[in-house]
């Protein structure tokens, strides 16, 4: 199974039309990767689908970096009993 980081990078790459290799944990979704507000909402939905979780949209949208998303999703997965590496 891919790690949370690998899966976050794959989803981000798909939504923002990038390659996973271009995405680093310190990157900001908006400033470094060029996500617009509509894409940010799409990312939240795609992360929920990828991991089988439900996230608080406001809390999820307040996460600004890829690394922050990895940490946030890992926490939500644990809270909701979803097994991730």
C-alpha positions as CSV (number, residue, x, y, z in Angstrom):
1,X,0.0,0.0,0.0
2,X,1.2,3.5,-0.8
3,X,2.0,5.8,2.1
4,X,-0.2,8.7,3.0
5,X,2.4,11.1,1.5
6,X,2.5,9.1,-1.8
7,X,-1.3,9.1,-2.0
8,X,-1.6,12.8,-1.2
9,X,1.0,13.6,-3.9
10,X,-0.9,11.4,-6.5
11,X,-4.2,13.1,-5.8
12,X,-2.7,16.5,-5.8
13,X,-0.9,15.8,-9.1
14,X,-4.1,14.6,-10.7
15,X,-6.2,17.6,-9.6
16,X,-3.5,20.2,-10.4
17,X,-2.2,18.5,-13.6
18,X,1.4,18.0,-12.2
19,X,3.6,15.0,-11.8
20,X,4.0,13.6,-8.2
21,X,7.8,14.3,-8.4
22,X,7.1,18.0,-8.7
23,X,5.3,18.0,-5.3
24,X,7.2,18.4,-2.0
25,X,5.8,18.4,1.6
26,X,6.9,22.1,2.1
27,X,5.0,23.3,-1.0
28,X,2.0,25.5,-0.5
29,X,-1.1,24.4,-2.5
30,X,-1.8,27.9,-3.7
31,X,1.5,29.7,-3.8
32,X,3.8,26.9,-5.0
33,X,1.4,24.6,-6.9
34,X,-1.0,27.1,-8.2
35,X,-4.3,25.7,-6.8
36,X,-7.2,28.0,-7.1
37,X,-10.2,28.0,-4.6
38,X,-12.3,25.6,-6.8
39,X,-9.3,23.2,-7.0
40,X,-8.8,23.4,-3.3
41,X,-12.4,22.2,-2.7
42,X,-11.9,19.5,-5.4
43,X,-8.7,18.4,-3.5
44,X,-10.6,18.0,-0.3
45,X,-13.3,15.9,-2.0
46,X,-10.7,13.8,-3.8
47,X,-8.7,13.2,-0.5
48,X,-12.0,12.1,1.1
49,X,-12.6,9.7,-1.7
50,X,-9.0,8.4,-1.8
51,X,-8.8,7.7,1.9
52,X,-12.5,6.8,2.6
53,X,-12.8,9.5,5.2
54,X,-15.0,12.6,5.9
55,X,-13.2,15.8,6.7
56,X,-14.4,19.1,8.2
57,X,-14.3,21.2,5.0
58,X,-13.3,24.4,6.8
59,X,-10.5,22.7,8.7
60,X,-9.3,20.9,5.6
61,X,-9.3,24.1,3.6
62,X,-7.3,25.9,6.2
63,X,-4.4,23.5,5.6
64,X,-2.0,25.3,3.3
65,X,0.9,22.9,2.6
66,X,1.2,19.4,1.3
67,X,3.0,18.3,4.5
68,X,0.1,19.9,6.5
69,X,-2.4,17.9,4.4
70,X,-0.4,14.7,5.0
71,X,-0.5,15.3,8.8
72,X,-4.2,16.3,8.8
73,X,-5.3,13.3,6.7
74,X,-3.2,10.9,8.8
75,X,-4.9,12.3,12.0
76,X,-8.4,12.1,10.4
77,X,-7.8,8.5,9.3
78,X,-6.8,7.5,12.8
79,X,-9.8,9.3,14.3
80,X,-12.1,7.5,11.9
81,X,-10.4,4.1,12.2
82,X,-9.0,4.0,8.7
83,X,-5.7,2.0,8.5
84,X,-3.0,3.9,6.7
85,X,0.8,3.6,6.5
